[in-house]
Amino acid sequence: MKTEIFDALFTIVNFFNDPRHDAKLLKKAGISNDQNLLPVVVRVGKSGTISVGELAAQLGKNHSSTSRQVDKFVEKGLLLSYPSKEDKRVRIVTLTEDGKKLYTQLTNARSEVMEELLTHFTYDEVKEISVSLQKLAKILAEKNK
């Protein structure tokens, strides 16, 4: 059963990491396609604030390329970047008001996609999936500290 769980999670992670699905989601949200936009805005939006280093780790990219992406989205008015109070070498990133609007558009579009996917399940099954995934996410978050 553990192999089946891993295989299912692997398929789910691949689905959400596939740039083709990002492009569809951006289109559904009425946003022009930029393959780096969705992963950056969603991670910053979910975090509230995040360092460029942590963002790079989550994206699986090096600090330098992530920093350039952040600078690009700062120029577009979607992100705000500033030095950490604790360590001036660390840059912190957060969403601007326009970035928050974009994040909301993406969240709404993703909710629509999830609703479509979940029509294949009963209410009780959806509730069970939600509880189980939240429990797994909590355990993983604790291990990640």
N, CA, C and O atoms as a GROMACS GRO file, in nm:
protein
  580
    1MET      N    1   0.082  -0.120   0.000
    1MET     CA    2   0.000   0.000   0.000
    1MET      C    3   0.086   0.126   0.000
    1MET      O    4   0.048   0.227  -0.059
    2LYS      N    5   0.204   0.122   0.066
    2LYS     CA    6   0.291   0.239   0.071
    2LYS      C    7   0.338   0.278  -0.068
    2LYS      O    8   0.349   0.397  -0.098
    3THR      N    9   0.365   0.181  -0.151
    3THR     CA   10   0.407   0.210  -0.289
    3THR      C   11   0.295   0.278  -0.366
    3THR      O   12   0.319   0.372  -0.442
    4GLU      N   13   0.173   0.232  -0.346
    4GLU     CA   14   0.058   0.293  -0.415
    4GLU      C   15   0.037   0.438  -0.370
    4GLU      O   16   0.005   0.524  -0.450
    5ILE      N   17   0.056   0.463  -0.240
    5ILE     CA   18   0.043   0.600  -0.189
    5ILE      C   19   0.150   0.688  -0.250
    5ILE      O   20   0.121   0.798  -0.297
    6PHE      N   21   0.275   0.640  -0.250
    6PHE     CA   22   0.383   0.718  -0.310
    6PHE      C   23   0.355   0.744  -0.458
    6PHE      O   24   0.370   0.856  -0.505
    7ASP      N   25   0.314   0.642  -0.531
    7ASP     CA   26   0.285   0.657  -0.674
    7ASP      C   27   0.174   0.761  -0.697
    7ASP      O   28   0.184   0.843  -0.788
    8ALA      N   29   0.071   0.756  -0.614
    8ALA     CA   30  -0.039   0.853  -0.628
    8ALA      C   31   0.010   0.994  -0.599
    8ALA      O   32  -0.022   1.088  -0.672
    9LEU      N   33   0.087   1.009  -0.491
    9LEU     CA   34   0.140   1.142  -0.457
    9LEU      C   35   0.234   1.193  -0.566
    9LEU      O   36   0.233   1.312  -0.599
   10PHE      N   37   0.315   1.104  -0.620
   10PHE     CA   38   0.406   1.140  -0.728
   10PHE      C   39   0.329   1.193  -0.849
   10PHE      O   40   0.367   1.293  -0.909
   11THR      N   41   0.221   1.125  -0.884
   11THR     CA   42   0.137   1.169  -0.996
   11THR      C   43   0.074   1.305  -0.968
   11THR      O   44   0.069   1.391  -1.055
   12ILE      N   45   0.028   1.324  -0.845
   12ILE     CA   46  -0.034   1.451  -0.807
   12ILE      C   47   0.068   1.565  -0.812
   12ILE      O   48   0.040   1.672  -0.865
   13VAL      N   49   0.187   1.541  -0.755
   13VAL     CA   50   0.292   1.644  -0.756
   13VAL      C   51   0.331   1.677  -0.899
   13VAL      O   52   0.346   1.795  -0.934
   14ASN      N   53   0.348   1.577  -0.982
   14ASN     CA   54   0.381   1.602  -1.123
   14ASN      C   55   0.273   1.683  -1.193
   14ASN      O   56   0.303   1.771  -1.273
   15PHE      N   57   0.149   1.654  -1.162
   15PHE     CA   58   0.039   1.730  -1.222
   15PHE      C   59   0.052   1.878  -1.188
   15PHE      O   60   0.043   1.964  -1.275
   16PHE      N   61   0.074   1.906  -1.059
   16PHE     CA   62   0.081   2.046  -1.015
   16PHE      C   63   0.210   2.114  -1.056
   16PHE      O   64   0.215   2.237  -1.061
   17ASN      N   65   0.315   2.039  -1.085
   17ASN     CA   66   0.442   2.098  -1.127
   17ASN      C   67   0.457   2.107  -1.278
   17ASN      O   68   0.555   2.164  -1.327
   18ASP      N   69   0.364   2.053  -1.352
   18ASP     CA   70   0.372   2.051  -1.499
   18ASP      C   71   0.340   2.189  -1.555
   18ASP      O   72   0.229   2.240  -1.535
   19PRO      N   73   0.435   2.251  -1.625
   19PRO     CA   74   0.411   2.385  -1.681
   19PRO      C   75   0.292   2.390  -1.778
   19PRO      O   76   0.232   2.496  -1.795
   20ARG      N   77   0.258   2.279  -1.840
   20ARG     CA   78   0.141   2.277  -1.929
   20ARG      C   79   0.013   2.303  -1.851
   20ARG      O   80  -0.076   2.372  -1.899
   21HIS      N   81   0.005   2.248  -1.731
   21HIS     CA   82  -0.113   2.273  -1.647
   21HIS      C   83  -0.112   2.416  -1.595
   21HIS      O   84  -0.216   2.480  -1.582
   22ASP      N   85   0.009   2.467  -1.565
   22ASP     CA   86   0.020   2.607  -1.525
   22ASP      C   87  -0.032   2.699  -1.634
   22ASP      O   88  -0.104   2.795  -1.606
   23ALA      N   89   0.004   2.671  -1.758
   23ALA     CA   90  -0.040   2.753  -1.871
   23ALA      C   91  -0.193   2.753  -1.882
   23ALA      O   92  -0.254   2.857  -1.906
   24LYS      N   93  -0.253   2.636  -1.864
   24LYS     CA   94  -0.400   2.626  -1.868
   24LYS      C   95  -0.462   2.704  -1.753
   24LYS      O   96  -0.564   2.772  -1.770
   25LEU      N   97  -0.401   2.694  -1.636
   25LEU     CA   98  -0.454   2.764  -1.520
   25LEU      C   99  -0.442   2.916  -1.537
   25LEU      O  100  -0.534   2.990  -1.505
   26LEU      N  101  -0.328   2.960  -1.589
   26LEU     CA  102  -0.310   3.103  -1.615
   26LEU      C  103  -0.413   3.153  -1.715
   26LEU      O  104  -0.470   3.260  -1.699
   27LYS      N  105  -0.437   3.073  -1.819
   27LYS     CA  106  -0.537   3.111  -1.920
   27LYS      C  107  -0.675   3.118  -1.858
   27LYS      O  108  -0.750   3.213  -1.884
   28LYS      N  109  -0.709   3.020  -1.775
   28LYS     CA  110  -0.839   3.018  -1.707
   28LYS      C  111  -0.855   3.141  -1.618
   28LYS      O  112  -0.966   3.194  -1.603
   29ALA      N  113  -0.745   3.186  -1.557
   29ALA     CA  114  -0.747   3.302  -1.470
   29ALA      C  115  -0.740   3.433  -1.549
   29ALA      O  116  -0.750   3.541  -1.490
   30GLY      N  117  -0.723   3.424  -1.681
   30GLY     CA  118  -0.715   3.544  -1.764
   30GLY      C  119  -0.582   3.616  -1.754
   30GLY      O  120  -0.576   3.738  -1.767
   31ILE      N  121  -0.475   3.540  -1.729
   31ILE     CA  122  -0.342   3.597  -1.709
   31ILE      C  123  -0.251   3.550  -1.821
   31ILE      O  124  -0.254   3.433  -1.860
   32SER      N  125  -0.168   3.642  -1.873
   32SER     CA  126  -0.076   3.604  -1.980
   32SER      C  127   0.024   3.502  -1.929
   32SER      O  128   0.066   3.506  -1.813
   33ASN      N  129   0.063   3.410  -2.017
   33ASN     CA  130   0.147   3.299  -1.977
   33ASN      C  131   0.294   3.341  -1.960
   33ASN      O  132   0.355   3.396  -2.051
   34ASP      N  133   0.345   3.313  -1.844
   34ASP     CA  134   0.487   3.326  -1.812
   34ASP      C  135   0.516   3.204  -1.726
   34ASP      O  136   0.466   3.194  -1.614
   35GLN      N  137   0.597   3.112  -1.776
   35GLN     CA  138   0.614   2.984  -1.708
   35GLN      C  139   0.666   2.995  -1.566
   35GLN      O  140   0.649   2.902  -1.487
   36ASN      N  141   0.728   3.106  -1.530
   36ASN     CA  142   0.779   3.122  -1.394
   36ASN      C  143   0.683   3.197  -1.302
   36ASN      O  144   0.703   3.200  -1.180
   37LEU      N  145   0.580   3.258  -1.360
   37LEU     CA  146   0.490   3.342  -1.282
   37LEU      C  147   0.414   3.263  -1.176
   37LEU      O  148   0.417   3.297  -1.058
   38LEU      N  149   0.345   3.158  -1.218
   38LEU     CA  150   0.259   3.084  -1.127
   38LEU      C  151   0.337   3.025  -1.009
   38LEU      O  152   0.296   3.045  -0.895
   39PRO      N  153   0.447   2.952  -1.033
   39PRO     CA  154   0.516   2.894  -0.917
   39PRO      C  155   0.568   2.999  -0.818
   39PRO      O  156   0.568   2.975  -0.698
   40VAL      N  157   0.612   3.113  -0.868
   40VAL     CA  158   0.665   3.217  -0.779
   40VAL      C  159   0.551   3.284  -0.703
   40VAL      O  160   0.556   3.294  -0.580
   41VAL      N  161   0.448   3.329  -0.773
   41VAL     CA  162   0.339   3.401  -0.708
   41VAL      C  163   0.264   3.312  -0.609
   41VAL      O  164   0.227   3.358  -0.501
   42VAL      N  165   0.243   3.186  -0.644
   42VAL     CA  166   0.171   3.096  -0.553
   42VAL      C  167   0.253   3.072  -0.427
   42VAL      O  168   0.197   3.074  -0.317
   43ARG      N  169   0.382   3.048  -0.440
   43ARG     CA  170   0.464   3.022  -0.321
   43ARG      C  171   0.475   3.145  -0.233
   43ARG      O  172   0.468   3.135  -0.110
   44VAL      N  173   0.494   3.262  -0.294
   44VAL     CA  174   0.501   3.384  -0.214
   44VAL      C  175   0.365   3.411  -0.150
   44VAL      O  176   0.358   3.449  -0.033
   45GLY      N  177   0.258   3.392  -0.226
   45GLY     CA  178   0.124   3.413  -0.173
   45GLY      C  179   0.090   3.320  -0.058
   45GLY      O  180   0.032   3.363   0.041
   46LYS      N  181   0.127   3.192  -0.070
   46LYS     CA  182   0.100   3.096   0.037
   46LYS      C  183   0.182   3.128   0.161
   46LYS      O  184   0.135   3.106   0.273
   47SER      N  185   0.303   3.179   0.143
   47SER     CA  186   0.392   3.207   0.255
   47SER      C  187   0.362   3.341   0.322
   47SER      O  188   0.384   3.357   0.443
   48GLY      N  189   0.315   3.435   0.246
   48GLY     CA  190   0.300   3.571   0.296
   48GLY      C  191   0.430   3.648   0.277
   48GLY      O  192   0.435   3.747   0.205
   49THR      N  193   0.534   3.600   0.342
   49THR     CA  194   0.670   3.649   0.318
   49THR      C  195   0.761   3.527   0.311
   49THR      O  196   0.739   3.426   0.378
   50ILE      N  197   0.864   3.539   0.229
   50ILE     CA  198   0.957   3.428   0.210
   50ILE      C  199   1.091   3.486   0.166
   50ILE      O  200   1.095   3.587   0.096
   51SER      N  201   1.199   3.422   0.205
   51SER     CA  202   1.330   3.469   0.159
   51SER      C  203   1.355   3.416   0.017
   51SER      O  204   1.296   3.316  -0.023
   52VAL      N  205   1.439   3.484  -0.055
   52VAL     CA  206   1.474   3.439  -0.190
   52VAL      C  207   1.537   3.300  -0.182
   52VAL      O  208   1.512   3.216  -0.269
   53GLY      N  209   1.619   3.275  -0.080
   53GLY     CA  210   1.683   3.145  -0.064
   53GLY      C  211   1.582   3.033  -0.044
   53GLY      O  212   1.593   2.926  -0.105
   54GLU      N  213   1.482   3.056   0.042
   54GLU     CA  214   1.378   2.955   0.066
   54GLU      C  215   1.293   2.936  -0.059
   54GLU      O  216   1.256   2.823  -0.093
   55LEU      N  217   1.263   3.044  -0.129
   55LEU     CA  218   1.188   3.035  -0.254
   55LEU      C  219   1.265   2.952  -0.355
   55LEU      O  220   1.207   2.867  -0.423
   56ALA      N  221   1.395   2.976  -0.366
   56ALA     CA  222   1.479   2.898  -0.458
   56ALA      C  223   1.475   2.750  -0.421
   56ALA      O  224   1.465   2.664  -0.509
   57ALA      N  225   1.483   2.719  -0.292
   57ALA     CA  226   1.480   2.579  -0.248
   57ALA      C  227   1.346   2.514  -0.285
   57ALA      O  228   1.343   2.401  -0.333
   58GLN      N  229   1.236   2.586  -0.264
   58GLN     CA  230   1.105   2.531  -0.297
   58GLN      C  231   1.088   2.511  -0.448
   58GLN      O  232   1.022   2.416  -0.491
   59LEU      N  233   1.147   2.600  -0.526
   59LEU     CA  234   1.136   2.590  -0.672
   59LEU      C  235   1.234   2.489  -0.730
   59LEU      O  236   1.220   2.448  -0.846
   60GLY      N  237   1.333   2.449  -0.650
   60GLY     CA  238   1.436   2.358  -0.701
   60GLY      C  239   1.529   2.427  -0.798
   60GLY      O  240   1.582   2.364  -0.890
   61LYS      N  241   1.549   2.556  -0.778
   61LYS     CA  242   1.636   2.635  -0.866
   61LYS      C  243   1.747   2.698  -0.782
   61LYS      O  244   1.739   2.702  -0.659
   62ASN      N  245   1.850   2.746  -0.849
   62ASN     CA  246   1.957   2.810  -0.774
   62ASN      C  247   1.917   2.951  -0.732
   62ASN      O  248   1.825   3.012  -0.788
   63HIS      N  249   1.987   3.001  -0.633
   63HIS     CA  250   1.956   3.132  -0.575
   63HIS      C  251   1.964   3.242  -0.681
   63HIS      O  252   1.879   3.332  -0.684
   64SER      N  253   2.064   3.236  -0.767
   64SER     CA  254   2.086   3.340  -0.866
   64SER      C  255   1.969   3.353  -0.964
   64SER      O  256   1.920   3.463  -0.989
   65SER      N  257   1.924   3.240  -1.020
   65SER     CA  258   1.814   3.246  -1.117
   65SER      C  259   1.683   3.286  -1.049
   65SER      O  260   1.601   3.357  -1.107
   66THR      N  261   1.665   3.241  -0.925
   66THR     CA  262   1.545   3.280  -0.851
   66THR      C  263   1.547   3.429  -0.822
   66THR      O  264   1.445   3.496  -0.832
   67SER      N  265   1.663   3.481  -0.786
   67SER     CA  266   1.677   3.623  -0.759
   67SER      C  267   1.643   3.706  -0.884
   67SER      O  268   1.578   3.810  -0.874
   68ARG      N  269   1.687   3.658  -1.000
   68ARG     CA  270   1.654   3.728  -1.126
   68ARG      C  271   1.503   3.725  -1.152
   68ARG      O  272   1.446   3.824  -1.198
   69GLN      N  273   1.439   3.612  -1.124
   69GLN     CA  274   1.294   3.602  -1.142
   69GLN      C  275   1.222   3.699  -1.048
   69GLN      O  276   1.128   3.767  -1.087
   70VAL      N  277   1.268   3.702  -0.924
   70VAL     CA  278   1.209   3.794  -0.827
   70VAL      C  279   1.223   3.938  -0.876
   70VAL      O  280   1.127   4.015  -0.871
   71ASP      N  281   1.343   3.975  -0.924
   71ASP     CA  282   1.365   4.110  -0.975
   71ASP      C  283   1.271   4.141  -1.091
   71ASP      O  284   1.219   4.252  -1.101
   72LYS      N  285   1.249   4.044  -1.177
   72LYS     CA  286   1.158   4.062  -1.292
   72LYS      C  287   1.016   4.092  -1.244
   72LYS      O  288   0.949   4.180  -1.298
   73PHE      N  289   0.971   4.018  -1.143
   73PHE     CA  290   0.835   4.038  -1.094
   73PHE      C  291   0.823   4.160  -1.004
   73PHE      O  292   0.714   4.216  -0.988
   74VAL      N  293   0.935   4.203  -0.945
   74VAL     CA  294   0.937   4.331  -0.874
   74VAL      C  295   0.916   4.443  -0.975
   74VAL      O  296   0.837   4.535  -0.952
   75GLU      N  297   0.988   4.436  -1.088
   75GLU     CA  298   0.975   4.537  -1.194
   75GLU      C  299   0.833   4.542  -1.250
   75GLU      O  300   0.785   4.649  -1.287
   76LYS      N  301   0.767   4.428  -1.255
   76LYS     CA  302   0.629   4.422  -1.305
   76LYS      C  303   0.527   4.468  -1.200
   76LYS      O  304   0.408   4.477  -1.229
   77GLY      N  305   0.575   4.497  -1.080
   77GLY     CA  306   0.487   4.546  -0.975
   77GLY      C  307   0.409   4.437  -0.902
   77GLY      O  308   0.309   4.466  -0.837
   78LEU      N  309   0.454   4.310  -0.912
   78LEU     CA  310   0.383   4.200  -0.848
   78LEU      C  311   0.443   4.160  -0.714
   78LEU      O  312   0.374   4.109  -0.626
   79LEU      N  313   0.573   4.185  -0.700
   79LEU     CA  314   0.644   4.150  -0.577
   79LEU      C  315   0.714   4.271  -0.518
   79LEU      O  316   0.747   4.367  -0.588
   80LEU      N  317   0.734   4.265  -0.389
   80LEU     CA  318   0.812   4.364  -0.317
   80LEU      C  319   0.926   4.287  -0.252
   80LEU      O  320   0.904   4.182  -0.193
   81SER      N  321   1.047   4.339  -0.263
   81SER     CA  322   1.165   4.273  -0.208
   81SER      C  323   1.240   4.371  -0.119
   81SER      O  324   1.259   4.488  -0.155
   82TYR      N  325   1.283   4.323  -0.003
   82TYR     CA  326   1.356   4.408   0.091
   82TYR      C  327   1.449   4.323   0.176
   82TYR      O  328   1.427   4.203   0.190
   83PRO      N  329   1.554   4.384   0.234
   83PRO     CA  330   1.646   4.307   0.317
   83PRO      C  331   1.581   4.265   0.449
   83PRO      O  332   1.497   4.336   0.504
   84SER      N  333   1.620   4.147   0.497
   84SER     CA  334   1.572   4.097   0.625
   84SER      C  335   1.622   4.186   0.738
   84SER      O  336   1.733   4.239   0.732
   85LYS      N  337   1.539   4.202   0.839
   85LYS     CA  338   1.580   4.280   0.956
   85LYS      C  339   1.690   4.208   1.033
   85LYS      O  340   1.778   4.272   1.091
   86GLU      N  341   1.685   4.073   1.034
   86GLU     CA  342   1.782   3.994   1.110
   86GLU      C  343   1.917   3.983   1.039
   86GLU      O  344   2.022   3.982   1.103
   87ASP      N  345   1.913   3.976   0.906
   87ASP     CA  346   2.036   3.955   0.828
   87ASP      C  347   2.021   4.029   0.696
   87ASP      O  348   1.947   3.985   0.608
   88LYS      N  349   2.090   4.140   0.682
   88LYS     CA  350   2.075   4.227   0.564
   88LYS      C  351   2.115   4.158   0.434
   88LYS      O  352   2.081   4.206   0.326
   89ARG      N  353   2.187   4.045   0.442
   89ARG     CA  354   2.225   3.971   0.321
   89ARG      C  355   2.108   3.891   0.264
   89ARG      O  356   2.109   3.852   0.148
   90VAL      N  357   2.008   3.868   0.348
   90VAL     CA  358   1.891   3.790   0.308
   90VAL      C  359   1.783   3.883   0.257
   90VAL      O  360   1.746   3.981   0.322
   91ARG      N  361   1.732   3.850   0.136
   91ARG     CA  362   1.622   3.929   0.079
   91ARG      C  363   1.490   3.860   0.107
   91ARG      O  364   1.476   3.739   0.088
   92ILE      N  365   1.394   3.938   0.153
   92ILE     CA  366   1.259   3.890   0.181
   92ILE      C  367   1.170   3.934   0.065
   92ILE      O  368   1.186   4.043   0.010
   93VAL      N  369   1.074   3.848   0.031
   93VAL     CA  370   0.983   3.876  -0.080
   93VAL      C  371   0.840   3.864  -0.030
   93VAL      O  372   0.808   3.774   0.047
   94THR      N  373   0.756   3.954  -0.075
   94THR     CA  374   0.613   3.951  -0.045
   94THR      C  375   0.536   4.001  -0.168
   94THR      O  376   0.595   4.060  -0.258
   95LEU      N  377   0.406   3.979  -0.170
   95LEU     CA  378   0.324   4.024  -0.282
   95LEU      C  379   0.285   4.170  -0.264
   95LEU      O  380   0.259   4.214  -0.152
   96THR      N  381   0.281   4.245  -0.374
   96THR     CA  382   0.225   4.379  -0.373
   96THR      C  383   0.073   4.365  -0.382
   96THR      O  384   0.022   4.253  -0.388
   97GLU      N  385   0.002   4.474  -0.383
   97GLU     CA  386  -0.144   4.468  -0.400
   97GLU      C  387  -0.180   4.403  -0.533
   97GLU      O  388  -0.271   4.321  -0.540
   98ASP      N  389  -0.107   4.440  -0.641
   98ASP     CA  390  -0.132   4.376  -0.770
   98ASP      C  391  -0.099   4.227  -0.766
   98ASP      O  392  -0.168   4.146  -0.826
   99GLY      N  393   0.008   4.193  -0.695
   99GLY     CA  394   0.044   4.053  -0.678
   99GLY      C  395  -0.063   3.977  -0.602
   99GLY      O  396  -0.093   3.862  -0.636
  100LYS      N  397  -0.122   4.040  -0.500
  100LYS     CA  398  -0.230   3.976  -0.423
  100LYS      C  399  -0.352   3.953  -0.510
  100LYS      O  400  -0.418   3.850  -0.499
  101LYS      N  401  -0.382   4.048  -0.597
  101LYS     CA  402  -0.496   4.032  -0.689
  101LYS      C  403  -0.470   3.915  -0.783
  101LYS      O  404  -0.559   3.833  -0.808
  102LEU      N  405  -0.349   3.906  -0.834
  102LEU     CA  406  -0.310   3.797  -0.923
  102LEU      C  407  -0.319   3.663  -0.849
  102LEU      O  408  -0.369   3.565  -0.904
  103TYR      N  409  -0.270   3.660  -0.726
  103TYR     CA  410  -0.276   3.539  -0.644
  103TYR      C  411  -0.422   3.496  -0.624
  103TYR      O  412  -0.453   3.378  -0.631
  104THR      N  413  -0.509   3.591  -0.598
  104THR     CA  414  -0.652   3.561  -0.581
  104THR      C  415  -0.711   3.505  -0.710
  104THR      O  416  -0.789   3.409  -0.706
  105GLN      N  417  -0.675   3.563  -0.824
  105GLN     CA  418  -0.723   3.511  -0.952
  105GLN      C  419  -0.677   3.366  -0.972
  105GLN      O  420  -0.756   3.281  -1.014
  106LEU      N  421  -0.551   3.340  -0.941
  106LEU     CA  422  -0.498   3.205  -0.956
  106LEU      C  423  -0.565   3.108  -0.859
  106LEU      O  424  -0.596   2.995  -0.895
  107THR      N  425  -0.587   3.153  -0.737
  107THR     CA  426  -0.653   3.069  -0.636
  107THR      C  427  -0.795   3.035  -0.681
  107THR      O  428  -0.838   2.921  -0.668
  108ASN      N  429  -0.866   3.133  -0.732
  108ASN     CA  430  -1.002   3.110  -0.780
  108ASN      C  431  -1.004   3.014  -0.898
  108ASN      O  432  -1.088   2.924  -0.904
  109ALA      N  433  -0.912   3.031  -0.991
  109ALA     CA  434  -0.904   2.942  -1.107
  109ALA      C  435  -0.869   2.800  -1.062
  109ALA      O  436  -0.926   2.704  -1.112
  110ARG      N  437  -0.775   2.787  -0.969
  110ARG     CA  438  -0.738   2.655  -0.919
  110ARG      C  439  -0.855   2.590  -0.846
  110ARG      O  440  -0.874   2.469  -0.857
  111SER      N  441  -0.934   2.668  -0.773
  111SER     CA  442  -1.052   2.615  -0.705
  111SER      C  443  -1.152   2.559  -0.806
  111SER      O  444  -1.211   2.453  -0.783
  112GLU      N  445  -1.170   2.629  -0.916
  112GLU     CA  446  -1.261   2.581  -1.021
  112GLU      C  447  -1.212   2.449  -1.079
  112GLU      O  448  -1.291   2.357  -1.101
  113VAL      N  449  -1.082   2.440  -1.103
  113VAL     CA  450  -1.024   2.316  -1.157
  113VAL      C  451  -1.043   2.202  -1.056
  113VAL      O  452  -1.081   2.092  -1.094
  114MET      N  453  -1.017   2.231  -0.928
  114MET     CA  454  -1.032   2.128  -0.826
  114MET      C  455  -1.178   2.084  -0.813
  114MET      O  456  -1.206   1.965  -0.797
  115GLU      N  457  -1.270   2.178  -0.821
  115GLU     CA  458  -1.412   2.143  -0.815
  115GLU      C  459  -1.450   2.048  -0.928
  115GLU      O  460  -1.522   1.951  -0.907
  116GLU      N  461  -1.399   2.078  -1.047
  116GLU     CA  462  -1.425   1.990  -1.162
  116GLU      C  463  -1.370   1.850  -1.136
  116GLU      O  464  -1.437   1.750  -1.163
  117LEU      N  465  -1.247   1.842  -1.083
  117LEU     CA  466  -1.185   1.712  -1.055
  117LEU      C  467  -1.260   1.636  -0.946
  117LEU      O  468  -1.273   1.514  -0.952
  118LEU      N  469  -1.309   1.708  -0.847
  118LEU     CA  470  -1.372   1.643  -0.733
  118LEU      C  471  -1.516   1.602  -0.759
  118LEU      O  472  -1.579   1.539  -0.674
  119THR      N  473  -1.569   1.635  -0.874
  119THR     CA  474  -1.705   1.588  -0.907
  119THR      C  475  -1.709   1.436  -0.922
  119THR      O  476  -1.817   1.377  -0.924
  120HIS      N  477  -1.593   1.374  -0.932
  120HIS     CA  478  -1.585   1.228  -0.944
  120HIS      C  479  -1.596   1.158  -0.808
  120HIS      O  480  -1.592   1.035  -0.801
  121PHE      N  481  -1.609   1.236  -0.701
  121PHE     CA  482  -1.613   1.182  -0.565
  121PHE      C  483  -1.741   1.224  -0.495
  121PHE      O  484  -1.802   1.326  -0.529
  122THR      N  485  -1.781   1.145  -0.398
  122THR     CA  486  -1.894   1.183  -0.314
  122THR      C  487  -1.846   1.289  -0.214
  122THR      O  488  -1.726   1.311  -0.198
  123TYR      N  489  -1.942   1.352  -0.147
  123TYR     CA  490  -1.908   1.451  -0.045
  123TYR      C  491  -1.822   1.387   0.064
  123TYR      O  492  -1.722   1.445   0.107
  124ASP      N  493  -1.860   1.269   0.109
  124ASP     CA  494  -1.785   1.201   0.215
  124ASP      C  495  -1.644   1.166   0.171
  124ASP      O  496  -1.550   1.174   0.250
  125GLU      N  497  -1.628   1.126   0.046
  125GLU     CA  498  -1.494   1.095  -0.006
  125GLU      C  499  -1.407   1.221  -0.010
  125GLU      O  500  -1.289   1.217   0.024
  126VAL      N  501  -1.466   1.331  -0.053
  126VAL     CA  502  -1.392   1.458  -0.057
  126VAL      C  503  -1.350   1.497   0.084
  126VAL      O  504  -1.237   1.542   0.105
  127LYS      N  505  -1.439   1.481   0.179
  127LYS     CA  506  -1.408   1.515   0.318
  127LYS      C  507  -1.294   1.426   0.369
  127LYS      O  508  -1.202   1.475   0.435
  128GLU      N  509  -1.299   1.297   0.337
  128GLU     CA  510  -1.194   1.204   0.379
  128GLU      C  511  -1.060   1.238   0.315
  128GLU      O  512  -0.956   1.234   0.382
  129ILE      N  513  -1.061   1.272   0.187
  129ILE     CA  514  -0.938   1.313   0.117
  129ILE      C  515  -0.881   1.437   0.184
  129ILE      O  516  -0.761   1.444   0.210
  130SER      N  517  -0.967   1.534   0.211
  130SER     CA  518  -0.923   1.659   0.271
  130SER      C  519  -0.858   1.636   0.407
  130SER      O  520  -0.750   1.687   0.434
  131VAL      N  521  -0.924   1.560   0.492
  131VAL     CA  522  -0.871   1.533   0.626
  131VAL      C  523  -0.737   1.461   0.616
  131VAL      O  524  -0.641   1.497   0.685
  132SER      N  525  -0.730   1.358   0.532
  132SER     CA  526  -0.606   1.280   0.519
  132SER      C  527  -0.491   1.364   0.464
  132SER      O  528  -0.379   1.355   0.514
  133LEU      N  529  -0.519   1.445   0.361
  133LEU     CA  530  -0.413   1.527   0.303
  133LEU      C  531  -0.367   1.636   0.400
  133LEU      O  532  -0.248   1.667   0.406
  134GLN      N  533  -0.460   1.693   0.476
  134GLN     CA  534  -0.421   1.794   0.574
  134GLN      C  535  -0.333   1.732   0.682
  134GLN      O  536  -0.236   1.795   0.727
  135LYS      N  537  -0.366   1.610   0.724
  135LYS     CA  538  -0.285   1.542   0.824
  135LYS      C  539  -0.145   1.514   0.769
  135LYS      O  540  -0.046   1.536   0.838
  136LEU      N  541  -0.138   1.465   0.647
  136LEU     CA  542  -0.009   1.437   0.583
  136LEU      C  543   0.072   1.567   0.567
  136LEU      O  544   0.192   1.569   0.593
  137ALA      N  545   0.006   1.674   0.524
  137ALA     CA  546   0.074   1.802   0.507
  137ALA      C  547   0.130   1.852   0.639
  137ALA      O  548   0.240   1.907   0.643
  138LYS      N  549   0.055   1.834   0.747
  138LYS     CA  550   0.102   1.878   0.879
  138LYS      C  551   0.226   1.799   0.920
  138LYS      O  552   0.322   1.857   0.972
  139ILE      N  553   0.224   1.670   0.898
  139ILE     CA  554   0.339   1.585   0.932
  139ILE      C  555   0.460   1.626   0.850
  139ILE      O  556   0.570   1.636   0.903
  140LEU      N  557   0.440   1.648   0.720
  140LEU     CA  558   0.550   1.688   0.633
  140LEU      C  559   0.606   1.824   0.672
  140LEU      O  560   0.728   1.846   0.668
  141ALA      N  561   0.519   1.916   0.709
  141ALA     CA  562   0.564   2.050   0.752
  141ALA      C  563   0.649   2.039   0.877
  141ALA      O  564   0.750   2.108   0.890
  142GLU      N  565   0.610   1.953   0.969
  142GLU     CA  566   0.688   1.933   1.092
  142GLU      C  567   0.825   1.874   1.062
  142GLU      O  568   0.925   1.913   1.122
  143LYS      N  569   0.830   1.780   0.968
  143LYS     CA  570   0.957   1.719   0.930
  143LYS      C  571   1.048   1.818   0.857
  143LYS      O  572   1.171   1.803   0.856
  144ASN      N  573   0.988   1.919   0.796
  144ASN     CA  574   1.062   2.016   0.715
  144ASN      C  575   1.123   2.127   0.800
  144ASN      O  576   1.198   2.210   0.749
  145LYS      N  577   1.091   2.129   0.929
  145LYS     CA  578   1.142   2.236   1.017
  145LYS      C  579   1.283   2.208   1.060
  145LYS      O  580   1.341   2.288   1.134
   0.00000   0.00000   0.00000
